[in-house]
Amino acid sequence: QVQLVESGGGSVQAGGSLRLSCAAAEYNIFEHCLGWFRQAPEKEREGVATLRPVIWNTYYSDNVKGRFSISRNNVNRTVDLQMRDLKPEDSAMYYCASGAGLSTVAGRLVCGVDPQSYRYWGQGTQVAVSS
């Protein structure tokens, strides 16, 4: 059973930064699509950023582009989500997920952002941004 574990969530003020990490035991997350998703209360789960293995191209949703950055951390063997200039609307439970296939988004072949396509999920880490 693949287990993904998120860490790094917390409470910050608007404009602040957080770095989330996703780790997995007995599963090489660098060999599979890795996506970060978030879900706020009474809202649907949305894809925030994805990282495609081997060529390491990325996808970002429009509402985080330029503020969030997804990357592999070779030292810790994690996939991290660096979040900067956080806004209250970024407040949500953040999940990492893996095991999806590729999708064509805006003409690029990337790891998709459809939650239904991801096989493995972590338990989530809470991010709260106050104004």
C-alpha positions as a LaTeX table, in Angstrom:
\begin{tabular}{lrrr}
\hline
Residue & $x$ (\AA) & $y$ (\AA) & $z$ (\AA) \\
\hline
Gln1 & 0.00 & 0.00 & 0.00 \\
Val2 & 1.52 & 3.30 & $-1.11$ \\
Gln3 & 1.45 & 5.96 & 1.59 \\
Leu4 & 2.09 & 9.59 & 0.83 \\
Val5 & 2.78 & 11.94 & 3.70 \\
Glu6 & 2.48 & 15.71 & 3.52 \\
Ser7 & 4.18 & 18.12 & 5.89 \\
Gly8 & 4.83 & 21.81 & 6.21 \\
Gly9 & 1.38 & 23.25 & 6.58 \\
Gly10 & 0.58 & 25.94 & 9.09 \\
Ser11 & $-0.83$ & 29.39 & 9.68 \\
Val12 & 0.63 & 32.50 & 8.11 \\
Gln13 & $-0.38$ & 36.03 & 7.38 \\
Ala14 & $-1.17$ & 37.20 & 3.89 \\
Gly15 & 2.01 & 37.74 & 1.94 \\
Gly16 & 3.84 & 35.05 & 3.82 \\
Ser17 & 5.38 & 31.82 & 2.60 \\
Leu18 & 5.16 & 28.13 & 3.34 \\
Arg19 & 6.90 & 25.11 & 1.94 \\
Leu20 & 5.01 & 21.84 & 1.76 \\
Ser21 & 6.69 & 18.50 & 1.28 \\
Cys22 & 5.40 & 15.17 & 0.08 \\
Ala23 & 7.23 & 11.98 & 0.98 \\
Ala24 & 6.55 & 8.33 & 0.36 \\
Ala25 & 7.89 & 5.16 & 1.89 \\
Glu26 & 8.72 & 2.21 & $-0.36$ \\
Tyr27 & 7.55 & 4.13 & $-3.42$ \\
Asn28 & 9.70 & 6.22 & $-5.70$ \\
Ile29 & 7.69 & 9.37 & $-6.22$ \\
Phe30 & 10.29 & 10.60 & $-8.68$ \\
Glu31 & 9.17 & 7.92 & $-11.12$ \\
His32 & 5.53 & 8.97 & $-11.20$ \\
Cys33 & 3.35 & 11.99 & $-11.76$ \\
Leu34 & 3.06 & 14.00 & $-8.58$ \\
Gly35 & 0.35 & 16.54 & $-8.03$ \\
Trp36 & $-0.50$ & 18.98 & $-5.30$ \\
Phe37 & $-4.19$ & 19.60 & $-4.75$ \\
Arg38 & $-6.17$ & 21.65 & $-2.30$ \\
Gln39 & $-9.67$ & 21.64 & $-0.98$ \\
Ala40 & $-11.35$ & 24.40 & 0.96 \\
Pro41 & $-14.53$ & 23.79 & 2.96 \\
Glu42 & $-17.55$ & 23.29 & 0.70 \\
Lys43 & $-15.44$ & 23.54 & $-2.43$ \\
Glu44 & $-14.27$ & 20.94 & $-4.87$ \\
Arg45 & $-10.75$ & 19.61 & $-4.77$ \\
Glu46 & $-8.63$ & 21.51 & $-7.26$ \\
Gly47 & $-5.28$ & 20.82 & $-8.82$ \\
Val48 & $-2.64$ & 23.39 & $-7.91$ \\
Ala49 & 0.59 & 22.11 & $-9.43$ \\
Thr50 & 1.96 & 18.95 & $-10.99$ \\
Leu51 & 5.40 & 17.62 & $-11.71$ \\
Arg52 & 6.11 & 15.21 & $-14.52$ \\
Pro53 & 8.87 & 12.66 & $-13.99$ \\
Val54 & 11.98 & 12.32 & $-16.15$ \\
Ile55 & 11.66 & 15.61 & $-18.00$ \\
Trp56 & 10.43 & 17.46 & $-14.92$ \\
Asn57 & 8.01 & 19.78 & $-16.61$ \\
Thr58 & 5.44 & 21.42 & $-14.46$ \\
Tyr59 & 1.90 & 22.64 & $-14.54$ \\
Tyr60 & 0.33 & 25.36 & $-12.40$ \\
Ser61 & $-3.22$ & 26.48 & $-12.09$ \\
Asp62 & $-3.79$ & 30.08 & $-13.08$ \\
Asn63 & $-4.56$ & 31.21 & $-9.56$ \\
Val64 & $-1.16$ & 30.15 & $-8.22$ \\
Lys65 & 1.06 & 30.69 & $-11.24$ \\
Gly66 & 3.99 & 32.92 & $-10.37$ \\
Arg67 & 3.54 & 32.38 & $-6.64$ \\
Phe68 & 3.86 & 28.62 & $-6.20$ \\
Ser69 & 6.67 & 26.38 & $-7.33$ \\
Ile70 & 6.75 & 22.58 & $-7.40$ \\
Ser71 & 10.09 & 20.80 & $-7.39$ \\
Arg72 & 11.86 & 17.62 & $-6.45$ \\
Asn73 & 14.08 & 17.63 & $-3.39$ \\
Asn74 & 16.84 & 15.10 & $-3.97$ \\
Val75 & 18.26 & 15.39 & $-0.47$ \\
Asn76 & 15.01 & 14.59 & 1.33 \\
Arg77 & 13.52 & 12.59 & $-1.53$ \\
Thr78 & 10.39 & 14.67 & $-1.46$ \\
Val79 & 8.39 & 16.70 & $-3.90$ \\
Asp80 & 7.97 & 20.15 & $-2.48$ \\
Leu81 & 5.52 & 22.95 & $-3.06$ \\
Gln82 & 6.99 & 26.36 & $-2.30$ \\
Met83 & 4.21 & 28.85 & $-1.75$ \\
Arg84 & 4.92 & 32.57 & $-1.71$ \\
Asp85 & 2.79 & 35.67 & $-1.44$ \\
Leu86 & 0.05 & 33.64 & 0.14 \\
Lys87 & $-3.48$ & 34.97 & 0.10 \\
Pro88 & $-6.45$ & 34.19 & 2.32 \\
Glu89 & $-8.06$ & 32.38 & $-0.61$ \\
Asp90 & $-5.13$ & 29.93 & $-0.58$ \\
Ser91 & $-6.40$ & 28.60 & 2.75 \\
Ala92 & $-7.30$ & 24.94 & 2.35 \\
Met93 & $-6.29$ & 21.40 & 3.10 \\
Tyr94 & $-3.42$ & 20.58 & 0.76 \\
Tyr95 & $-2.92$ & 17.07 & $-0.53$ \\
Cys96 & $-0.23$ & 15.42 & $-2.57$ \\
Ala97 & $-1.17$ & 12.65 & $-4.93$ \\
Ser98 & 0.61 & 10.32 & $-7.29$ \\
Gly99 & $-0.02$ & 7.63 & $-9.84$ \\
Ala100 & $-1.77$ & 9.57 & $-12.57$ \\
Gly101 & $-1.14$ & 9.56 & $-16.27$ \\
Leu102 & $-0.30$ & 12.40 & $-18.60$ \\
Ser103 & $-2.75$ & 14.89 & $-20.03$ \\
Thr104 & $-2.55$ & 17.54 & $-22.69$ \\
Val105 & $-3.09$ & 20.94 & $-21.13$ \\
Ala106 & $-2.71$ & 24.07 & $-23.23$ \\
Gly107 & $-0.81$ & 22.06 & $-25.82$ \\
Arg108 & 1.66 & 20.61 & $-23.34$ \\
Leu109 & 1.84 & 17.00 & $-22.22$ \\
Val110 & 1.91 & 17.27 & $-18.43$ \\
Cys111 & 0.75 & 15.38 & $-15.40$ \\
Gly112 & $-2.93$ & 16.15 & $-15.23$ \\
Val113 & $-4.95$ & 17.95 & $-12.60$ \\
Asp114 & $-8.03$ & 15.78 & $-12.55$ \\
Pro115 & $-8.16$ & 14.33 & $-9.03$ \\
Gln116 & $-9.97$ & 11.28 & $-10.38$ \\
Ser117 & $-6.89$ & 10.30 & $-12.32$ \\
Tyr118 & $-4.64$ & 10.04 & $-9.26$ \\
Arg119 & $-4.33$ & 6.70 & $-7.58$ \\
Tyr120 & $-2.52$ & 7.48 & $-4.32$ \\
Trp121 & $-3.24$ & 10.27 & $-1.86$ \\
Gly122 & $-1.86$ & 11.61 & 1.36 \\
Gln123 & $-3.89$ & 12.64 & 4.37 \\
Gly124 & $-3.38$ & 16.32 & 3.78 \\
Thr125 & $-1.80$ & 19.25 & 5.58 \\
Gln126 & $-3.72$ & 22.35 & 6.56 \\
Val127 & $-2.78$ & 25.79 & 5.33 \\
Ala128 & $-4.45$ & 28.85 & 6.85 \\
Val129 & $-3.73$ & 32.34 & 5.59 \\
Ser130 & $-5.05$ & 35.27 & 7.56 \\
Ser131 & $-5.58$ & 38.75 & 6.19 \\
\hline
\end{tabular}
